[in-house]
Amino acid sequence: MTTHTNFSGIQNQNDQRLNVWEHNPKNVAFVGDYLPRQCGIATFTSDLYQSYNSFIPDSNALVISVNDTPDGYDYPSEVRYDFYQHDQDAYRKAAEFLNSKDVDVVCLQHEYGIYGGSAGSYILTLLRNLTMPVVTTFHTILKDPNEEQLVVLKSIADLSSRVVCMSEKGRDFLINIYEVPADKIDLIAHGIPDMPFVDPHFYKDKFGMEGKQTVLTFGLLSPNKGIENVIRALPRIVKQHPNVVYMVLGATHPHLIKHEGEAYRDSLKKLAADLGVRDHIRFYNQFVELEDLREYLGSADIYITPYLNPAQITSGTLSYAFGCGKAVISTPYWHAEELLAEGRGILVPFGDSEAIADQIINLLTDEPMRHAMRKKAYMMGREMIWERTIQLYAHSFTQARQERMSSINSQVPYSVGGHTSAAFKLPTLRLDHLFRLTDSTGIVQHARHHLPYYEEGYCTDDNARALILTQILQEAGLSDAKLARTADNYCAFINHAYAHDYRRFRNFMSYDRRWLEEVGSDDSTGRTIWALGTCIGRATDRNTISWAMNLFEKVLPSVVNMPSPRSWAFALLGIHEYQKKFNDDRLAKTIQRQLLDKLVFRYTETATDEWPWFENTLSYDNAVLAHALLRSGDARLIEIGLTSLRWLINLQTASYGHFQPIGSNGFYTKGQTRAYFDQQPLEAQSTVSACLAALEVTGDAEWHRTAIRVFKWFSGFNDLGLPLYDQQTGGCRDGLHIDRVNQNQGAESTLSYLIALAELHMVQKKKVAVKPVSVDIPALLNG
């Protein structure tokens, strides 16, 4: 029984799991040959690229083209890189180029003949050197491959996150011959232009075919196309329909031209003359662009593909003709069998001119049957138009990235119930990028890639973070003379930021050292208090402690009147650090109680069983609110801190178990849609710090395992499976966008990574003191 493919509604099997993944990667690289090279794959790659750019908003796609000549071609601008197919080293260099271009997914077009090496094996050099997921479209899938062809295709499939085929027969071969897992295969129709369903007479005058009945074949001309069998059928057809014209459209295949010139085309012309039908055949020796093709197809009453071999898994020409509503006659090669089933076309035996004549005569004679066939084909063709095909490709790209992340997850030693976090080796602390961003004024706020972006100057927020980091490293015994001098720069910046008239801090400074505001945000003042408290509590240098205490006492009272809960939390953490040395300071205790009362009041006003939180919105630096209560020393408040932190972590844990912070592109207001992107390093650091505080007050190692899991977000245990930490520079990238990593490595991101790592090193370096409290901690953790 003949099977056929219904492309309507084809989707990947894991649609229900995509939720936040239903976005389209923007930075896609299409690899294959490309126009103006005369090749069916080149046309397909061009159509795929053009359609992706047309139908995916804000697409930033590019093309990598492989050449069959050392000199290449005069490519359009989207071809960013090209290389010669027989130069194996060029494949490695192409991979290096792609790795440097912030590419999310590579979409490879595979055909044995367009790549160098035995059975096109050189393409494996490119694939093995890529760092991003690959989706491969197989244009040729052989039923009886030789050993080399089998090994190459299987290797390509192994190196690809997903593979695409265009027919059920191809899918069956991939599964049963090449042993590709079924759930790795996406069945996506060959895309076609969205052409109107038109009366052929509308276009015939353009070709001088008024009053003619036209039969069309198009594609690169070569002997395997079987055109001579249609010519042999013409005498009988012309006898019944004297006004019939057979239009043969297409340039001779370049490889045939190279070896034989136009011998094949000339033989067809001679055959037509010998049979007396020379006036009933027109040869159009040209490689047609899409607009011309629309008109040629539009003028045809019947389209025919008389190929000689069943082993054709895909035919772009058949897809185009079928999809624009042509009545199609074809030999029964694999793609035609599927596409033309159920009355959508007519199949004739291979090499049978008599059968071809019979069916063309029948279709030209029976106009109602011909138009009914056209309509069936056209209706199914609506599922094959490029807009639909691109949606499925984009879905496959998204799935490839998700599965890459799943693969990374499966390799992570963290286990919720076990103790495997002990197997995780913390990365070495590297301060290269910290020093790169820091000058004699302080730490520069932003970067473009790894380079300081001086145009946007400095901010007190980041200098406060940097000062906190230096104190953690000093206490951990990881400081040196260079870091100590750098810490003095941060202190000096904060000292200069103090606005005496407001008893607060300014925040933004231009690169030419001009303050851009009279006073900064509440949060920047709160965070600076945290940094000053950390200096007082952890520093050993008397001068630094004395300086920090002077500013700390001046600014601390101002926080009580600030409306921002985060400014209270930052100040509370600063007070906690301060009290490591001066626990009996009555001013600090008084302000601590006032701020705790304000924070708890916010909690009691807002919290419910379903939303145990301090606000109706989760925005940025969320975990710091719970963290502040964990450092209160009050059993009741610690219980609130643990409850709220546990809820926040559960909310920010994806189904695969990785950290999935609230996105800054919209945040999350209670009862509304949550933002999943853009994810910020600050959220990971804040959560790690809060978990380690929970570990210290409870002694429960589960909090340490959770902190490790959250920290792994930096190294690729995240929604995109992509690392934010740059091992080459020592910096941290600025965030996880919906389709890529932000390549800039600014101060906040880098400091977030370094603080989280430094705190984890502290835990590893010394046993954390457990502070018992009168709370049923295990019951809280177990819900």
C-alpha positions in Angstrom: 0.0 0.0 0.0 1.4 3.4 -1.0 1.9 5.7 2.0 1.8 9.5 1.7 2.8 12.4 3.9 0.2 14.8 5.2 2.3 17.9 6.2 -0.7 19.6 7.9 0.2 20.1 11.5 3.6 18.4 11.5 5.2 19.3 14.8 8.0 18.0 16.9 6.9 15.4 19.5 7.8 17.6 22.4 5.6 20.6 21.8 4.1 20.5 25.2 7.5 20.9 26.8 8.5 24.0 24.9 6.5 26.6 26.8 9.3 29.2 27.3 11.1 27.8 24.3 8.5 29.0 21.8 10.8 31.7 20.4 12.8 31.7 17.3 16.6 31.8 17.3 17.7 35.0 15.5 21.4 34.2 14.8 21.1 31.2 12.5 23.9 30.3 10.0 22.9 28.4 6.9 25.7 26.2 5.5 25.5 24.7 2.0 26.2 25.9 -1.5 24.4 29.1 -2.7 23.2 31.1 -5.6 24.5 32.2 -8.1 26.0 28.6 -8.2 23.6 26.6 -10.5 22.5 23.8 -8.2 19.3 22.7 -6.6 20.8 22.8 -3.2 22.0 26.3 -3.8 18.5 27.4 -4.7 17.1 25.7 -1.7 19.7 27.3 0.7 18.9 30.6 -0.8 15.2 30.2 -0.5 15.6 29.0 3.1 17.7 32.0 4.1 15.5 34.5 2.3 12.4 33.0 3.9 13.9 32.9 7.4 14.8 36.5 7.1 11.3 37.4 5.8 9.2 35.4 8.3 11.3 35.5 11.5 11.2 39.0 13.1 14.6 40.6 13.7 16.4 37.7 12.1 20.1 38.1 11.9 20.9 35.1 9.8 23.9 34.6 7.6 25.2 32.1 5.0 28.4 30.1 4.8 28.8 28.8 1.2 30.9 25.9 -0.1 32.4 26.4 -3.6 33.0 23.9 -6.3 35.7 26.1 -7.8 38.7 27.6 -6.1 37.7 31.1 -7.2 34.1 30.9 -5.8 31.3 33.1 -7.0 30.1 36.7 -6.9 27.8 36.1 -3.9 25.2 38.5 -2.4 26.0 40.2 1.0 24.3 37.5 3.2 27.2 35.1 2.3 29.6 36.1 5.0 32.1 33.3 4.4 32.9 30.9 1.6 35.4 28.1 1.2 36.6 25.5 -1.4 35.0 22.1 -1.1 38.3 20.2 -1.6 40.3 22.1 1.0 39.9 20.1 4.3 41.6 22.8 6.4 39.1 25.4 5.2 36.3 23.4 6.9 38.1 23.9 10.3 38.5 27.6 9.6 34.9 27.9 8.7 34.0 26.4 12.0 36.3 28.9 13.8 34.5 31.7 12.0 31.1 30.5 13.0 32.2 30.0 16.6 33.3 33.7 16.7 30.0 35.0 15.3 27.6 34.5 18.3 25.7 31.9 16.1 22.8 30.2 17.9 22.2 27.3 15.5 23.9 26.0 12.3 21.5 24.7 9.6 23.5 22.4 7.4 22.3 21.4 3.9 23.7 17.9 3.1 24.2 16.4 -0.3 27.2 14.0 -0.8 28.4 15.8 -3.9 28.8 19.3 -2.6 31.5 18.5 0.1 35.0 17.2 -0.4 36.6 14.0 0.7 35.4 10.5 0.3 31.5 10.5 0.3 31.7 14.2 1.3 33.5 13.4 4.6 35.2 16.7 4.9 32.0 18.2 6.3 32.7 16.2 9.4 35.7 18.4 10.1 33.5 21.5 10.3 30.8 19.8 12.4 33.3 18.4 15.0 34.7 21.9 15.6 31.4 23.8 16.1 30.3 24.9 19.6 26.6 25.4 18.8 23.9 22.9 18.0 23.5 21.8 14.4 20.3 21.0 12.5 21.0 19.1 9.3 18.7 18.8 6.3 19.3 15.6 4.3 18.6 16.1 0.7 19.7 12.7 -0.4 19.1 9.6 1.6 20.2 6.4 -0.2 18.4 3.1 0.2 21.6 1.2 -0.7 24.5 3.3 0.5 28.1 2.0 0.2 30.1 1.7 3.4 31.6 5.2 3.2 28.2 6.9 2.4 26.6 5.0 5.3 29.4 6.0 7.8 29.4 9.7 6.7 25.6 10.2 7.0 25.5 8.4 10.3 28.3 10.6 11.6 26.6 13.7 10.5 23.4 12.6 12.2 25.4 11.9 15.4 27.0 15.3 15.3 23.6 17.0 14.7 21.2 17.9 17.4 18.3 17.3 15.0 17.9 16.2 11.4 15.3 17.1 8.8 14.0 15.0 6.0 11.3 15.9 3.5 9.4 12.6 3.1 8.1 9.6 5.0 10.3 7.4 2.9 13.3 9.4 3.9 12.3 9.2 7.6 11.9 5.4 7.3 15.4 5.1 5.7 17.0 7.3 8.4 15.5 5.1 11.1 15.9 1.6 9.7 19.1 2.0 7.5 21.1 4.7 9.2 19.9 4.0 12.8 18.9 7.7 13.5 16.6 7.8 16.6 13.0 8.6 15.5 12.6 11.4 18.0 15.6 13.2 16.5 14.0 13.5 13.1 11.8 16.4 11.9 9.7 15.8 8.8 9.4 19.1 7.0 8.1 19.6 3.5 10.3 21.1 0.8 9.3 24.8 1.0 7.6 26.4 -2.0 6.7 30.0 -2.9 3.2 31.1 -2.1 1.8 31.4 -5.6 -1.8 32.1 -6.5 -4.1 29.5 -8.1 -4.3 31.0 -11.6 -5.7 30.1 -14.9 -2.8 29.1 -17.2 -4.1 31.3 -19.9 -3.2 34.3 -17.8 0.6 33.8 -18.4 0.6 32.1 -21.9 0.9 35.3 -23.9 4.2 36.1 -22.3 5.7 33.0 -24.0 3.8 33.2 -27.2 1.6 30.3 -26.2 -1.9 31.8 -26.7 -4.3 29.1 -27.7 -1.7 26.4 -26.9 -2.0 23.5 -24.5 1.3 23.4 -22.6 3.2 20.7 -20.8 6.2 21.8 -18.7 9.4 20.2 -17.3 11.9 22.4 -15.4 15.2 21.8 -13.7 18.8 21.4 -14.5 19.1 19.4 -17.7 20.8 15.9 -17.4 20.2 12.4 -18.8 18.6 11.1 -15.7 15.6 13.4 -16.1 14.0 11.1 -18.8 13.0 14.0 -21.0 13.5 11.8 -24.1 10.6 9.7 -23.0 8.2 12.6 -23.1 9.5 13.6 -26.6 8.8 10.0 -27.8 5.3 10.4 -26.5 4.7 13.6 -28.4 3.7 12.2 -31.8 0.7 10.5 -30.3 -0.2 13.5 -28.2 0.1 15.9 -31.1 -2.1 13.6 -33.2 -4.9 14.0 -30.6 -4.1 17.6 -29.6 -2.3 19.4 -32.4 -1.9 22.6 -30.4 0.2 21.0 -27.6 3.7 22.4 -26.8 6.2 20.7 -24.5 8.3 23.4 -22.6 11.7 22.2 -21.4 13.0 24.8 -18.9 16.4 24.8 -17.4 20.1 25.2 -18.0 22.2 22.1 -18.7 23.8 20.9 -15.4 27.2 22.6 -15.0 29.0 19.3 -14.5 27.6 18.0 -17.7 28.6 21.2 -19.5 32.1 20.8 -18.2 32.5 17.3 -19.5 30.2 17.0 -22.5 29.1 20.5 -23.4 25.5 20.6 -24.8 25.6 17.1 -26.3 22.6 15.9 -24.3 20.4 18.9 -25.2 21.4 18.6 -28.8 20.5 14.9 -28.8 17.0 15.8 -27.5 16.6 18.4 -30.2 17.6 15.8 -32.8 15.2 13.3 -31.4 12.3 15.8 -31.7 13.3 16.6 -35.3 13.5 12.9 -36.2 10.0 12.3 -34.7 8.5 15.3 -36.5 7.6 17.2 -33.4 10.3 19.8 -33.5 7.7 22.6 -33.7 5.9 21.2 -30.6 8.9 21.5 -28.2 10.5 24.6 -26.8 13.9 24.6 -25.0 14.6 27.5 -22.6 18.3 27.2 -21.8 18.4 29.3 -18.6 18.7 29.0 -14.9 15.5 30.7 -13.8 15.0 33.0 -10.8 11.9 32.8 -8.7 9.9 35.5 -10.4 10.5 34.0 -13.9 9.7 30.5 -12.5 6.3 31.8 -11.3 5.4 32.8 -14.8 6.6 29.6 -16.5 4.7 27.5 -14.0 1.7 29.7 -14.3 1.5 29.1 -18.0 1.6 25.3 -17.8 -1.5 23.1 -18.1 0.4 20.0 -17.1 3.7 19.5 -15.3 5.7 16.3 -15.8 8.7 14.8 -14.1 9.7 11.7 -16.2 12.7 10.7 -14.0 14.3 7.4 -14.7 15.2 6.2 -11.2 13.0 5.5 -8.2 15.8 6.6 -5.8 14.8 10.3 -5.6 13.9 11.1 -2.0 13.2 14.8 -2.7 12.4 16.8 -5.8 12.2 20.5 -5.4 10.9 21.0 -8.9 8.0 18.6 -8.2 7.3 20.4 -4.9 7.1 23.8 -6.7 4.8 22.6 -9.5 2.6 20.6 -7.2 2.3 23.4 -4.6 1.2 26.0 -7.1 -1.6 23.8 -8.3 -0.4 22.1 -11.5 -1.9 18.9 -12.8 1.2 16.6 -12.4 2.2 13.4 -14.2 5.3 11.7 -12.8 7.2 8.4 -12.8 6.9 6.7 -9.4 10.1 7.8 -7.7 9.9 8.0 -3.9 9.0 11.6 -3.4 6.4 11.5 -6.2 4.7 8.4 -4.8 4.0 10.2 -1.5 3.1 13.6 -2.9 0.8 12.5 -5.7 -1.1 9.9 -3.7 -4.9 10.0 -3.3 -5.7 11.7 -6.6 -3.3 14.6 -6.3 -1.4 13.5 -9.4 -0.9 10.6 -11.8 2.0 8.1 -11.8 3.3 6.3 -14.9 5.9 3.5 -15.2 9.6 4.4 -15.7 10.6 4.8 -19.3 7.1 4.2 -20.6 6.4 6.7 -23.4 3.1 5.1 -24.2 1.8 5.5 -20.7 3.0 9.1 -20.7 1.1 9.7 -23.9 -2.0 8.1 -22.6 -2.1 10.2 -19.4 -1.3 13.5 -21.0 -4.0 12.9 -23.6 -6.5 12.0 -20.9 -5.7 15.1 -18.8 -5.8 17.5 -21.8 -9.1 15.9 -22.9 -10.8 15.7 -19.5 -10.7 19.3 -18.2 -12.9 18.7 -15.1 -10.6 15.9 -14.0 -7.5 18.1 -14.6 -8.9 21.0 -12.6 -10.0 18.7 -9.7 -6.5 17.3 -9.5 -5.0 20.8 -9.6 -7.2 21.9 -6.7 -6.3 18.9 -4.5 -2.6 19.6 -5.1 -3.0 23.3 -4.4 -4.9 22.8 -1.1 -2.2 20.4 0.2 0.4 22.8 -1.1 -0.7 25.5 1.4 1.0 23.4 4.1 4.3 23.6 2.1 4.6 27.3 1.5 7.8 28.8 2.9 6.0 30.7 5.7 4.8 27.4 7.1 8.0 25.6 6.4 10.0 28.3 8.2 7.8 28.0 11.2 8.7 24.3 11.4 12.4 24.9 10.8 12.4 27.6 13.6 10.7 25.0 15.8 13.4 22.5 15.0 16.1 25.0 15.8 14.5 25.8 19.1 14.2 22.1 19.9 17.8 21.6 19.0 18.9 24.2 21.6 16.6 22.7 24.2 17.9 19.2 23.7 21.5 20.5 23.9 20.6 21.9 27.3 19.0 18.6 28.3 22.2 16.8 27.3 24.2 19.2 29.5 21.8 18.6 32.3 22.2 14.9 32.1 25.9 15.3 32.6 25.6 17.5 35.7 26.6 15.6 38.9 24.0 17.5 41.1 21.3 15.3 42.5 18.3 16.7 44.5 18.3 13.8 46.9 21.9 12.8 47.1 25.3 14.2 47.9 26.8 14.4 44.5 27.4 18.2 44.7 30.6 17.1 46.5 31.8 15.8 43.1 31.6 19.3 41.6 34.9 21.0 41.4 34.7 24.8 41.8 36.4 26.8 39.1 39.6 28.6 40.0 39.0 32.3 40.8 40.5 34.5 38.1 40.5 38.3 38.4 41.8 39.2 34.9 38.6 40.8 33.9 38.1 42.6 37.2 41.5 44.3 36.7 40.8 45.0 33.0 37.6 46.9 34.0 39.3 48.8 36.9 41.4 52.0 36.5 42.6 54.6 38.9 39.1 56.0 39.3 37.2 52.7 40.0 35.5 50.0 38.1 34.0 50.9 34.7 30.3 50.1 34.5 29.9 48.5 31.1 31.8 46.6 28.5 31.5 45.9 24.8 32.5 42.2 24.6 35.5 42.1 27.0 36.6 45.7 26.5 35.7 48.4 29.0 33.1 50.8 27.5 34.4 54.1 28.8 31.6 56.1 27.2 29.2 55.0 29.9 31.5 55.7 32.8 31.2 54.4 36.3 28.6 53.8 39.0 28.7 53.5 42.7 26.6 50.3 42.7 29.4 48.4 40.9 32.2 49.9 43.0 30.3 48.8 46.1 30.0 45.2 44.7 33.7 45.2 43.8 34.6 46.3 47.4 32.4 43.5 48.8 34.3 41.0 46.6 37.7 42.2 47.7 36.7 41.8 51.4 35.4 38.3 50.8 38.6 37.3 49.0 40.7 38.9 51.8 38.9 36.9 54.5 39.3 33.7 52.4 43.0 34.3 52.2 42.8 34.8 48.4 43.9 38.4 48.3 47.3 39.8 47.3 49.0 43.2 47.2 47.6 44.0 43.7 44.0 43.3 44.9 44.5 45.3 48.0 45.6 48.4 46.0 42.6 47.8 43.7 40.3 47.7 46.8 41.6 51.1 47.8 40.4 52.5 44.4 36.9 51.2 45.1 37.0 52.8 48.6 38.2 56.1 47.1 35.4 56.0 44.5 32.8 55.5 47.3 34.3 58.2 49.4 34.0 60.6 46.5 30.4 59.5 45.8 29.2 60.6 49.2 26.8 63.5 48.9 27.1 65.4 52.3 24.0 67.5 51.9 21.8 64.4 51.5 23.8 61.9 53.6 23.5 59.5 50.7 25.6 58.5 47.7 25.6 59.6 44.1 25.6 56.8 41.7 26.5 57.6 38.0 29.8 59.3 37.0 30.9 60.0 33.4 34.3 58.8 32.2 35.6 62.4 32.5 34.8 62.2 36.3 31.7 64.4 36.3 28.8 63.3 38.5 25.6 62.9 36.5 23.2 63.4 39.4 23.0 65.1 42.8 22.0 61.9 44.6 21.7 58.3 43.5 19.0 55.7 43.9 17.9 54.3 47.2 19.2 50.9 46.2 22.7 52.3 45.3 22.9 53.9 48.8 21.7 50.7 50.4 24.2 48.5 48.5 27.0 50.9 49.5 26.1 50.6 53.1 26.4 46.8 52.6 29.9 47.3 51.2 30.9 49.6 54.1 29.6 47.2 56.7 31.6 44.4 54.9 34.7 46.5 55.2 34.2 47.0 58.8 33.3 43.4 59.6 36.0 41.7 57.5 38.9 44.1 57.0 42.0 43.9 59.1 43.5 47.3 58.2 42.6 49.9 60.8 42.6 52.8 58.4 40.1 51.1 56.1 37.9 50.2 59.1 38.0 53.8 60.5 37.2 55.3 57.1 34.3 52.9 56.5 32.8 53.5 60.0 32.8 57.2 59.5 30.7 56.9 56.3 28.6 54.0 57.6 27.4 56.1 60.6 26.6 59.1 58.5 24.5 57.3 55.9 22.9 54.5 57.8 20.0 56.5 59.4 18.9 57.7 55.9 17.8 54.2 54.9 14.9 54.2 57.4 13.0 56.7 55.3 13.6 55.1 52.0 10.6 53.3 50.4 12.5 50.5 48.6 12.5 47.1 50.3 15.8 46.2 48.6 17.5 49.3 50.0 16.4 48.0 53.5 17.7 44.5 52.7 21.1 45.8 51.5 21.4 47.9 54.6 20.4 45.0 56.8 23.1 42.8 55.2 25.6 45.7 55.8 24.5 45.9 59.5 25.0 42.1 59.8 28.5 42.4 58.5 29.2 45.4 60.8 28.0 43.4 63.8 30.7 40.8 63.2 33.0 43.4 65.0 30.6 45.7 66.8 27.6 43.7 67.9 26.6 46.0 70.7 26.3 49.3 68.7 22.9 50.6 69.8 22.4 52.8 66.8 23.0 49.9 64.4 20.7 47.7 66.5 17.9 50.3 66.5 18.0 50.8 62.8 18.3 47.0 62.2 15.0 46.5 64.2 13.3 49.3 62.3 14.2 47.9 58.9 13.3 44.3 59.9 9.9 45.5 61.0 9.4 47.4 57.8 10.4 44.3 55.7 8.2 41.9 57.8 5.3 44.3 57.5 5.6 44.2 53.7 5.6 40.4 53.9 2.5 40.1 56.1 0.7 42.6 53.9 1.4 40.7 50.7 2.1 37.0 51.4 -0.3 34.2 50.8 0.1 30.5 50.8 0.5 30.6 47.0 2.6 33.7 47.0 4.8 33.9 50.2 6.6 37.0 49.2 7.3 40.6 50.2 5.8 42.3 47.1 3.3 41.5 44.4 6.1 41.6 41.8 9.3 39.7 41.5 11.7 42.0 39.8 15.5 42.1 40.2 17.9 40.9 43.0 14.9 39.1 44.5 16.7 36.6 46.8 18.2 39.5 48.8 14.9 40.1 50.6 14.9 36.6 52.0 18.6 36.8 52.6 18.2 39.8 54.9 15.8 38.0 57.2 18.1 34.9 57.3 20.8 37.2 58.8 18.4 38.7 61.4 19.2 36.3 64.3 15.5 36.1 65.0 14.0 32.6 64.8 10.6 33.9 63.6 12.1 36.0 60.9 14.5 33.2 59.8 11.5 31.0 59.4 9.9 33.6 57.0 13.2 33.9 55.2 13.5 30.2 54.7 9.8 29.9 53.5 10.1 32.7 51.1 13.5 31.6 49.7 12.3 28.0 49.2 9.3 29.3 47.3 11.4 31.5 45.2 13.8 28.7 44.3 11.0 26.3 43.4 9.5 29.0 41.2 12.9 29.6 39.5 13.7 25.9 38.9 12.9 24.6 35.5 11.5 21.1 34.8 15.0 19.9 34.0 16.2 21.0 37.3 18.3 24.0 36.3 18.1 27.6 37.6 15.6 29.7 35.6 15.6 33.2 37.1 12.8 35.7 36.6 13.6 37.6 33.4 14.2 41.3 33.4 12.2 41.8 30.2 8.9 42.3 32.1 9.6 40.6 35.5 6.7 38.7 37.1 3.7 40.4 38.6 1.3 38.2 40.6 -1.5 36.9 38.4 0.2 38.0 35.1 2.5 36.3 32.6 6.0 35.7 33.9 9.1 36.9 31.9 11.6 34.2 31.3 14.2 36.4 29.6 16.4 38.3 29.8 18.0 36.4 32.6 20.6 38.3 34.6 23.8 37.1 36.4 22.8 39.2 39.4 19.9 36.8 40.1 22.1 33.8 40.2 24.6 35.5 42.6 21.8 36.8 44.9 20.3 33.3 45.1 23.6 31.6 45.7 24.4 34.1 48.5 20.9 33.5 50.1 21.3 29.7 49.9 24.7 29.9 51.6 23.1 32.0 54.4 20.4 29.4 54.7 23.1 26.7 55.0 24.8 28.7 57.7 21.7 29.1 59.9 20.3 25.6 59.4 23.3 23.4 58.8 21.3 21.6 56.2 23.5 20.5 53.3 20.6 20.7 50.9 21.1 24.4 50.8 24.7 23.9 49.7 23.6 21.5 46.9 21.1 24.1 45.8 23.7 26.9 45.8 26.0 24.7 43.6 23.1 24.0 41.2 22.3 27.7 40.9 25.9 28.5 40.4 26.1 26.1 37.4 23.8 28.5 35.6 26.9 30.5 34.8 28.6 27.5 33.2 25.7 26.4 30.9 23.3 24.7 33.2 20.6 27.0 32.0 17.7 27.4 29.5 20.0 27.7 26.4 22.7 25.4 27.5 25.2 28.2 26.9 27.9 29.4 29.3 27.9 32.9 30.5 31.4 32.7 32.1 34.1 33.3 29.6 37.1 31.1 30.4 39.3 33.0 28.0 38.8 36.5 29.6 37.7 35.6 33.1 34.6 37.8 32.6 31.0 37.0 32.8 28.6 37.8 29.9 25.7 40.2 30.7 22.7 37.9 30.4 20.8 35.2 28.8 18.5 36.6 26.0 15.6 34.7 24.6 17.8 33.3 21.8 21.4 33.9 22.7 23.9 35.1 25.3 24.7 38.8 25.6 28.3 38.9 24.6 29.2 42.0 26.6 31.1 41.4 29.9 30.2 44.3 32.2 31.0 44.9 35.8 27.7 43.8 37.4 27.8 40.5 35.6 31.4 39.8 36.2 31.2 40.8 39.9 28.1 38.6 40.3 30.0 35.6 39.1 33.1 36.3 41.1 31.1 37.0 44.4 29.1 33.8 44.0 32.3 31.8 43.3 34.2 33.5 46.1 31.5 32.7 48.6 31.4 29.0 47.5 35.2 28.9 47.9 34.7 30.2 51.4 32.3 27.4 52.3 34.8 24.9 50.8 37.8 26.4 52.6 36.3 26.3 56.1 33.4 24.5 57.7 30.5 26.8 58.0 29.5 27.5 61.6 26.0 26.2 62.2 23.8 28.6 64.2 21.0 26.6 65.8 17.6 28.4 66.0 14.3 27.3 67.4 12.7 26.5 64.1 11.8 23.1 62.6 14.2 23.5 59.7 13.7 20.0 58.1 10.0 20.5 58.1 10.4 23.9 56.3 12.7 22.5 53.7 10.5 19.5 53.0 7.4 21.7 52.7 
